[in-house]
Amino acid sequence: MENFQVIDNCLMVKLPEEVDHYQAGYICQEADRFLMEENVCHVVFDFEDTVFMDSSGIGIIMGRYKKIACLGGKVYAINVGRQIRRILDLSGMSALVEVLA
């Protein structure tokens, strides 16, 4: 389903084609497990395969932002398509998450 991988001190989360309520619980649970068990300073969400995201996706990002920001870390988004970028902008998440080209 999703891929979770720690590279250096970054948790890489490759998101699925659809990020919705059905997927959110699992993604949050797995990401939090990596945050607790690994030496992670930053979280990178990879939207390469994502074509749909609802408010649950915003919740996933916001929750991980709150956890990693307490440790002085950052959240990044990569491979963000036009529609996902629009959702990040409209929700205000683009002020918290650094979108990389």
C-alpha positions in Angstrom: 0.0 0.0 0.0 2.2 2.8 1.3 6.0 2.8 1.5 7.7 4.0 4.7 11.5 4.3 4.6 14.1 6.1 6.8 16.9 7.6 4.7 19.6 9.3 6.8 17.4 11.1 9.4 14.3 11.6 7.2 11.2 9.5 7.2 10.1 9.1 3.6 6.3 8.4 3.2 5.2 7.5 -0.3 1.5 8.2 -0.3 -1.1 6.1 -2.3 -3.1 7.1 -5.3 -6.0 8.1 -3.0 -5.5 9.6 0.5 -8.8 9.5 2.3 -10.3 8.5 5.6 -10.0 4.8 4.8 -6.2 5.1 4.3 -5.5 7.8 7.0 -5.6 5.6 10.1 -3.0 3.2 8.7 -0.7 5.9 7.4 -0.8 7.8 10.7 -0.1 4.7 12.7 2.8 3.6 10.6 4.4 7.0 10.4 4.1 7.5 14.1 5.7 4.1 14.7 8.7 5.1 12.6 8.9 8.5 14.4 9.0 6.7 17.8 11.3 3.9 16.9 13.8 5.5 14.5 16.1 8.5 14.8 14.0 10.7 12.5 14.4 14.5 12.3 12.3 15.3 9.3 9.3 13.9 7.4 9.0 13.8 3.6 5.7 13.1 2.0 6.0 11.9 -1.6 2.8 12.6 -3.6 4.1 11.1 -6.9 1.3 8.6 -7.2 -1.4 10.7 -5.4 -4.3 12.1 -7.5 -6.9 12.5 -4.8 -6.6 13.8 -1.2 -9.4 14.8 1.1 -9.3 16.5 4.6 -8.0 13.2 6.1 -4.8 13.9 4.1 -4.5 17.3 5.7 -4.9 15.6 9.1 -2.1 13.2 8.3 0.3 16.0 7.5 -0.8 18.2 10.3 -0.4 15.5 12.9 3.1 14.6 11.8 4.0 18.3 11.6 3.0 18.8 15.2 5.0 15.8 16.3 8.2 16.5 14.4 8.1 20.3 15.0 8.4 19.7 18.7 11.7 18.0 18.0 12.9 20.9 15.8 12.2 19.0 12.6 10.5 19.9 9.3 7.9 18.4 7.0 8.5 18.4 3.3 6.3 17.5 0.3 7.8 16.3 -3.0 6.3 15.4 -6.4 3.3 17.6 -5.7 0.9 17.8 -8.6 -1.3 20.8 -9.4 -4.4 19.5 -7.6 -2.5 18.4 -4.5 -0.7 21.8 -4.4 -4.0 23.6 -4.6 -5.3 21.6 -1.6 -2.2 22.4 0.4 -2.5 26.1 -0.5 -6.2 26.3 0.2 -5.9 24.5 3.6 -3.0 26.7 4.7 -0.7 23.7 4.9 1.8 25.2 2.4 2.7 27.7 5.2 3.8 24.7 7.4 5.1 22.3 4.8 8.0 23.1 2.5 7.0 22.0 -1.0 10.1 21.0 -3.0 10.1 20.8 -6.8 
